[in-house]
Amino acid sequence: MASEQAKQKLWGGRFTGNIDPLMWEFNQSLRYDRRMHAEDIQGSIAYAKALKLAGVLADDEELKIVNGLMQVGKEWINQEFQVKPEDEDIHTANERRLKELVGPVGGKLHTGRSRNDQVATDMRLWLINEIKEIEAALKALLTVMVDRADNEKAHILPGYTHLQRALPVRWSHFLLSHAFALHSDLQRLKQLVPRISVLPLGCGALAGNPFTVDREFLAKELGFQSVAENSLWGVADRDFVVEYLTWASLASTHISKMAEDLIIYSTAEFGFVSLSDAYSTGSSMMPQKKNPDSLELLRGKAGRVFGNASFLMSLKGLPSTYNKDLQEDKEALFDAVDTISASFKITEGVLATLTVHPEKMRQALTMDMLATDLADYLVRKGTPFRETHHISGRAVALAEFKKIQISELSLTELQSLSDKFESDVKEVFDFEASVEKRDAIGGTSLRMVNRQISVLRGALLA
């Protein structure tokens, strides 16, 4: 005879002994999958309706089950649901409570359904709902970035390669460079949805549903875009989890890169920006410290998301259809969703309250950053760029030797390097003129920065 403990399990019929308590804790997932309670109820209500259409449930049975499920859902919402020791996961808990409320008819709900197709359905539903919130958070962040860029176009600072001063750029152009990376993340996030929105419900344990439930009805009822066409694939597929974790890893990388730039720019050595007190902390020992902990945490959280993406290693080498290894999908997915959502919101707050110091940006500009403009000047006089690059380099070397700025070289000294230099060369040494000369698409001129802002505003309305 099966033990009393085994009888309480959805799978307990063939077992005669009690499960090891340690194994029970190792196996149960309710402590984290309870956050899918609403999706589990939603899927079960739709399935009850499908069972009625298939003739498995009478009208009064379907109504009783649906009303019971709605009551279970309210208990979760009102934090009144009483978890019991035998509740292995969210599916077990909800079905157990349903049967307490409606009696034996509740046992009909699982007809033709397995936890294999049930959990896959819950996860996809849950992720679709979360993506709506994440998309909204990402759009809010992008809106702050674009608005700041639009309002602060006059500020010019050094642009860097290899962390060495390179060419002058607009602060707006810098902000927009990170905004375009996040804009790509927004596009990729939207592209994930059709592959997530595939209905597994009705695939059964692995071989399909023997009661001919209308799966297209289920898809419409639950808002799925399509139906899993192969039952073996439907219950086992976790590519959508891997895709989301990969997306989150890339989005976290973009947040981390921007955080690193702002950490550097907020140091006393740069002083281009200051974080608000709301997103900074102090030192327990050094009273003068104001640490950019928000940005450092954003940078650190990226590593956490990368770790979640290692779920892919759990998929490698699995035999076909459902295996319990797949239970490891949830904690990785839940944590990545929570982390990236919080990261977008914190980044939005940091940027919305950030103070910029344009005078510090200007002070960091040096005339040697216009050496490329000096080379371009000669190109416009007809000299090939490879020659002008060499000539401009010699001008930089001469200024360094004389311990003066390149702009302080006399016309005679410049003409000793090239007879193409004329009195108008002095016009080169103007940072505003430098950024304005880069007027091709993607450049730093006001016209092109305004174009970038327009492109991003349009994308946010799409």
Legacy VTK file of the C-alpha trace (Angstrom):
# vtk DataFile Version 3.0
C-alpha trace
ASCII
DATASET POLYDATA
POINTS 462 float
0.000 0.000 0.000
1.176 3.507 -0.709
2.181 5.505 2.378
-0.002 8.430 3.502
2.804 10.820 2.651
3.093 9.415 -0.867
-0.670 9.587 -1.448
-0.559 13.358 -0.972
1.838 13.777 -3.885
0.535 14.228 -7.426
2.886 11.408 -8.401
2.570 9.286 -5.244
0.433 6.354 -6.410
3.207 3.860 -7.168
5.326 4.694 -4.103
5.067 2.696 -0.873
7.775 4.349 1.230
8.262 7.816 2.614
10.622 10.243 0.913
13.799 11.267 2.717
13.168 14.702 4.329
16.414 16.046 2.874
15.376 14.833 -0.571
12.020 16.544 -0.085
13.697 19.889 0.576
16.122 19.288 -2.280
13.244 18.591 -4.644
10.560 21.086 -3.677
10.373 24.421 -5.485
7.421 26.245 -3.925
9.753 28.582 -2.036
10.561 30.294 -5.336
8.004 29.212 -7.969
5.128 30.586 -5.866
5.693 33.874 -7.641
3.977 32.262 -10.652
0.769 31.707 -8.674
-1.282 34.063 -10.843
-0.089 32.491 -14.091
-0.727 29.001 -12.747
-4.299 29.970 -11.861
-4.767 31.668 -15.235
-3.560 28.607 -17.113
-5.736 26.272 -15.052
-8.873 28.345 -15.653
-8.253 28.256 -19.393
-7.619 24.515 -19.240
-10.878 23.937 -17.323
-12.734 25.750 -20.098
-10.983 23.621 -22.710
-11.934 20.444 -20.831
-15.562 21.538 -20.901
-15.383 22.146 -24.645
-13.858 18.675 -25.021
-16.743 17.136 -23.077
-14.606 16.108 -20.091
-16.293 18.532 -17.694
-19.992 19.269 -17.384
-21.068 22.906 -17.284
-21.588 22.906 -13.532
-18.246 21.173 -12.939
-16.388 23.725 -15.017
-18.094 26.594 -13.204
-17.287 25.098 -9.830
-13.628 24.603 -10.735
-13.242 28.079 -12.245
-14.847 29.734 -9.222
-12.648 27.662 -6.931
-9.522 28.667 -8.837
-10.500 32.311 -8.634
-10.856 31.930 -4.876
-7.395 30.349 -4.676
-6.035 33.264 -6.661
-7.603 35.781 -4.277
-6.020 34.000 -1.328
-2.589 34.450 -2.900
-3.259 38.109 -3.664
-4.520 38.791 -0.157
-1.636 36.797 1.355
-4.127 34.422 2.946
-2.977 31.234 1.192
-1.890 28.664 3.748
1.045 26.603 2.521
1.091 23.024 3.780
4.066 20.691 4.194
3.000 18.497 1.285
2.951 21.410 -1.173
5.838 20.516 -3.461
5.435 23.345 -5.965
2.967 26.007 -7.041
0.984 23.504 -9.135
0.630 21.040 -6.249
-0.296 23.802 -3.820
-2.978 25.298 -6.034
-4.541 21.936 -6.892
-4.523 20.847 -3.258
-6.278 24.040 -2.202
-8.752 23.796 -5.091
-9.821 20.310 -3.987
-10.254 21.592 -0.435
-12.618 24.251 -1.741
-14.627 22.328 -4.369
-14.201 18.697 -3.369
-13.360 15.676 -5.588
-14.387 17.424 -8.801
-11.171 19.429 -8.463
-9.292 16.241 -9.286
-10.696 16.365 -12.819
-8.681 19.507 -13.637
-5.509 17.551 -14.257
-7.151 15.302 -16.865
-4.782 14.997 -19.808
-2.441 17.589 -18.307
1.031 17.097 -16.850
3.097 19.385 -14.708
5.513 19.226 -17.646
3.277 21.264 -19.956
1.820 23.174 -17.002
5.118 24.586 -15.725
6.330 25.444 -19.226
3.095 27.373 -19.781
3.350 29.170 -16.437
6.921 30.256 -17.107
6.184 31.607 -20.557
3.125 33.487 -19.307
5.063 34.896 -16.377
7.976 36.034 -18.541
5.690 37.697 -21.090
4.123 39.711 -18.271
7.510 40.641 -16.813
8.845 41.734 -20.185
6.079 44.338 -20.391
7.332 45.841 -17.123
10.976 45.630 -18.184
10.209 47.290 -21.514
8.489 50.140 -19.674
11.489 50.552 -17.339
13.929 50.573 -20.260
11.852 53.145 -22.132
11.725 55.344 -19.028
15.526 55.183 -18.773
15.945 56.016 -22.449
13.558 58.955 -22.098
15.693 60.440 -19.311
18.837 59.980 -21.385
17.347 61.576 -24.487
15.871 64.479 -22.511
19.234 65.190 -20.865
20.981 65.012 -24.217
18.466 67.454 -25.679
18.922 69.923 -22.822
22.713 69.764 -22.528
23.950 69.936 -26.104
26.230 72.914 -25.484
28.606 71.031 -23.164
31.843 69.814 -24.770
34.259 67.375 -23.145
37.137 65.170 -24.247
36.263 62.005 -26.085
38.527 59.120 -25.149
40.092 56.101 -26.777
42.285 53.833 -24.653
41.280 56.198 -21.813
43.477 58.828 -23.461
42.092 62.158 -24.640
41.341 61.903 -28.350
38.871 64.374 -29.881
36.345 66.829 -28.452
32.751 65.587 -28.377
29.467 66.881 -27.079
28.270 65.602 -23.694
24.992 64.893 -25.475
26.822 62.768 -28.023
28.385 60.750 -25.202
25.005 60.184 -23.526
23.427 59.195 -26.806
26.174 56.653 -27.502
24.980 54.714 -24.466
21.340 55.379 -25.351
21.766 53.753 -28.749
23.221 50.628 -27.132
20.173 50.445 -24.877
17.920 51.168 -27.850
19.322 48.018 -29.472
18.499 46.169 -26.256
14.924 47.424 -26.525
14.691 46.127 -30.094
16.113 42.745 -29.116
13.741 42.473 -26.150
10.743 42.959 -28.414
12.105 40.372 -30.829
12.166 37.769 -28.055
8.422 37.889 -27.462
7.202 35.801 -30.435
9.530 32.971 -29.428
8.406 33.148 -25.801
4.727 33.420 -26.713
4.404 29.769 -27.823
1.801 27.659 -25.980
2.979 24.330 -24.473
-0.307 23.608 -22.669
-1.965 20.553 -24.180
1.317 18.755 -24.874
0.753 16.556 -21.807
3.720 14.822 -20.229
5.429 14.420 -23.596
3.141 12.782 -26.179
0.208 15.175 -26.505
-3.294 15.322 -25.098
-5.534 12.244 -25.370
-8.776 14.201 -24.851
-8.510 16.342 -27.984
-8.488 19.668 -26.165
-8.608 22.665 -28.485
-5.120 24.078 -28.149
-5.830 26.976 -30.467
-8.648 27.952 -28.107
-6.173 27.733 -25.225
-3.681 29.942 -27.055
-6.334 32.580 -27.726
-7.651 32.382 -24.162
-4.170 32.902 -22.688
-2.943 35.415 -25.251
-0.237 33.269 -26.851
0.836 34.111 -30.385
1.284 30.491 -31.482
1.050 26.862 -30.372
3.917 24.416 -29.835
3.541 22.119 -32.836
5.540 19.224 -31.376
4.724 17.911 -27.907
8.212 16.526 -27.180
9.718 19.920 -27.936
6.895 21.797 -26.213
7.492 20.341 -22.738
11.305 20.395 -22.940
12.111 23.676 -24.627
13.902 26.211 -22.462
15.557 28.117 -25.288
13.335 31.053 -24.420
14.914 31.131 -20.946
18.425 31.017 -22.403
17.557 33.739 -24.906
16.221 35.980 -22.182
19.268 35.371 -19.957
21.552 36.149 -22.907
19.602 39.324 -23.616
19.811 40.338 -19.954
23.562 39.697 -19.969
24.075 42.013 -22.930
21.793 44.700 -21.500
23.661 44.459 -18.186
26.929 44.877 -20.068
25.680 48.141 -21.540
24.579 49.403 -18.127
27.933 48.364 -16.653
29.921 50.160 -19.361
28.005 53.385 -18.809
28.401 53.011 -15.051
32.162 52.639 -15.472
32.355 55.813 -17.567
30.354 57.765 -14.997
32.421 56.388 -12.109
35.553 57.692 -13.815
33.939 61.009 -14.717
32.799 61.507 -11.105
36.294 61.199 -9.611
38.093 64.318 -8.390
40.663 63.725 -11.129
37.956 64.278 -13.779
35.113 66.056 -11.979
32.805 66.077 -14.993
29.760 64.862 -13.045
28.524 64.509 -9.470
26.053 61.922 -8.236
23.188 63.026 -6.025
23.207 61.998 -2.385
20.250 59.709 -3.131
22.521 57.424 -5.144
25.754 57.707 -3.148
27.067 56.460 0.186
29.870 57.433 2.532
32.748 55.716 4.250
32.540 54.251 7.748
36.040 55.603 8.414
36.749 58.542 6.089
34.245 61.387 6.605
35.076 63.154 3.343
34.162 60.228 1.093
31.190 60.220 -1.263
31.174 56.889 -3.035
29.310 56.124 -6.289
27.904 52.892 -4.855
24.880 52.909 -7.160
27.142 52.819 -10.207
29.496 50.282 -8.669
26.561 48.009 -7.852
25.247 48.357 -11.390
28.660 47.322 -12.652
28.774 44.416 -10.204
25.223 43.231 -10.908
26.240 42.579 -14.508
28.472 39.768 -13.280
25.543 38.331 -11.362
23.403 38.261 -14.506
26.235 36.587 -16.428
26.238 33.879 -13.754
22.521 33.285 -14.258
23.152 32.756 -17.965
25.204 29.687 -17.064
21.851 27.846 -16.928
22.748 26.904 -20.492
25.186 24.402 -18.985
22.217 22.561 -17.438
20.742 22.003 -20.898
23.845 20.564 -22.483
23.559 16.808 -22.918
20.030 16.411 -21.541
18.059 13.560 -23.108
14.844 14.460 -24.896
11.719 15.845 -23.225
11.384 16.741 -19.556
14.114 16.073 -16.996
14.260 17.470 -13.464
17.409 19.411 -14.385
15.008 21.876 -15.986
13.828 22.943 -12.547
17.058 24.950 -12.372
15.632 27.355 -14.945
13.475 29.313 -12.529
15.844 30.777 -9.955
18.211 31.899 -12.714
15.364 33.456 -14.688
13.664 35.074 -11.699
16.900 36.585 -10.433
17.890 37.908 -13.855
14.458 39.503 -14.313
14.606 41.158 -10.889
18.192 42.327 -11.355
17.842 43.859 -14.796
14.553 45.538 -13.882
16.110 47.108 -10.785
19.215 48.074 -12.769
17.191 50.021 -15.324
15.292 51.861 -12.594
18.424 52.702 -10.581
20.210 53.912 -13.718
17.234 56.104 -14.550
17.388 57.635 -11.065
21.143 58.187 -11.259
20.912 59.963 -14.606
17.831 61.990 -13.689
19.566 63.450 -10.621
23.117 63.687 -11.974
24.841 67.089 -11.871
27.144 67.915 -14.764
30.058 70.352 -14.519
30.612 71.825 -17.996
33.402 74.089 -16.762
35.383 71.006 -15.670
34.736 69.430 -19.041
36.085 72.530 -20.783
39.149 72.620 -18.557
39.985 69.068 -19.591
40.089 70.032 -23.280
43.610 70.578 -24.605
44.726 71.934 -27.930
46.619 68.783 -28.880
43.170 67.167 -29.210
42.783 69.282 -32.348
45.783 67.713 -34.059
43.422 65.717 -36.276
41.663 68.945 -37.220
45.074 70.388 -38.140
45.653 67.425 -40.429
42.177 67.887 -41.921
42.979 71.559 -42.545
45.848 70.514 -44.807
43.656 67.928 -46.536
41.338 70.777 -47.499
44.384 72.531 -48.941
44.993 69.541 -51.210
47.556 67.490 -49.268
46.915 63.703 -48.975
45.829 62.693 -45.489
48.727 60.296 -44.934
51.087 63.245 -45.397
48.992 65.621 -43.281
48.881 63.068 -40.464
52.683 63.054 -40.420
52.892 66.844 -40.596
50.403 67.323 -37.780
52.330 64.804 -35.669
55.501 66.825 -36.199
53.617 69.957 -35.084
52.569 68.160 -31.876
56.162 67.075 -31.277
57.441 70.620 -31.847
54.896 72.052 -29.378
55.864 69.441 -26.792
59.545 70.252 -27.300
58.854 73.959 -26.781
56.500 73.189 -23.860
53.657 75.132 -25.406
50.224 74.319 -26.788
50.055 73.413 -30.462
47.852 76.478 -30.995
50.733 78.672 -29.741
53.045 77.673 -32.586
53.684 80.636 -34.841
52.638 80.666 -38.468
56.341 80.661 -39.409
56.904 77.510 -37.325
53.938 75.792 -38.913
55.050 76.824 -42.391
58.431 75.223 -41.665
56.474 71.932 -41.608
54.268 72.667 -44.655
53.978 75.626 -47.015
50.213 74.983 -47.191
49.680 76.587 -43.771
48.168 80.061 -44.027
46.924 82.667 -41.551
43.488 81.013 -41.427
45.040 78.023 -39.633
44.231 79.738 -36.345
40.566 78.953 -37.005
41.374 75.268 -36.476
41.987 75.775 -32.758
38.345 76.058 -31.743
36.626 73.184 -29.945
33.137 74.224 -31.005
34.276 74.431 -34.629
35.832 70.985 -34.297
32.646 69.264 -33.176
30.601 71.185 -35.742
32.836 70.030 -38.617
31.772 66.432 -37.940
28.466 66.907 -39.676
27.998 63.547 -41.367
25.388 61.171 -39.959
26.623 59.895 -36.604
28.789 62.947 -35.974
29.053 65.467 -33.143
27.588 68.558 -34.816
24.433 70.035 -33.371
22.550 69.043 -36.500
23.619 65.415 -36.159
23.027 65.292 -32.398
19.518 66.619 -33.030
19.069 63.914 -35.635
20.078 61.238 -33.097
17.636 62.653 -30.575
14.859 62.577 -33.177
15.627 58.953 -34.102
15.491 57.839 -30.484
12.330 59.795 -29.704
10.686 58.137 -32.682
11.799 54.705 -31.490
10.323 55.341 -28.050
6.946 56.095 -29.602
6.927 52.880 -31.657
LINES 1 463
462 0 1 2 3 4 5 6 7 8 9 10 11 12 13 14 15 16 17 18 19 20 21 22 23 24 25 26 27 28 29 30 31 32 33 34 35 36 37 38 39 40 41 42 43 44 45 46 47 48 49 50 51 52 53 54 55 56 57 58 59 60 61 62 63 64 65 66 67 68 69 70 71 72 73 74 75 76 77 78 79 80 81 82 83 84 85 86 87 88 89 90 91 92 93 94 95 96 97 98 99 100 101 102 103 104 105 106 107 108 109 110 111 112 113 114 115 116 117 118 119 120 121 122 123 124 125 126 127 128 129 130 131 132 133 134 135 136 137 138 139 140 141 142 143 144 145 146 147 148 149 150 151 152 153 154 155 156 157 158 159 160 161 162 163 164 165 166 167 168 169 170 171 172 173 174 175 176 177 178 179 180 181 182 183 184 185 186 187 188 189 190 191 192 193 194 195 196 197 198 199 200 201 202 203 204 205 206 207 208 209 210 211 212 213 214 215 216 217 218 219 220 221 222 223 224 225 226 227 228 229 230 231 232 233 234 235 236 237 238 239 240 241 242 243 244 245 246 247 248 249 250 251 252 253 254 255 256 257 258 259 260 261 262 263 264 265 266 267 268 269 270 271 272 273 274 275 276 277 278 279 280 281 282 283 284 285 286 287 288 289 290 291 292 293 294 295 296 297 298 299 300 301 302 303 304 305 306 307 308 309 310 311 312 313 314 315 316 317 318 319 320 321 322 323 324 325 326 327 328 329 330 331 332 333 334 335 336 337 338 339 340 341 342 343 344 345 346 347 348 349 350 351 352 353 354 355 356 357 358 359 360 361 362 363 364 365 366 367 368 369 370 371 372 373 374 375 376 377 378 379 380 381 382 383 384 385 386 387 388 389 390 391 392 393 394 395 396 397 398 399 400 401 402 403 404 405 406 407 408 409 410 411 412 413 414 415 416 417 418 419 420 421 422 423 424 425 426 427 428 429 430 431 432 433 434 435 436 437 438 439 440 441 442 443 444 445 446 447 448 449 450 451 452 453 454 455 456 457 458 459 460 461
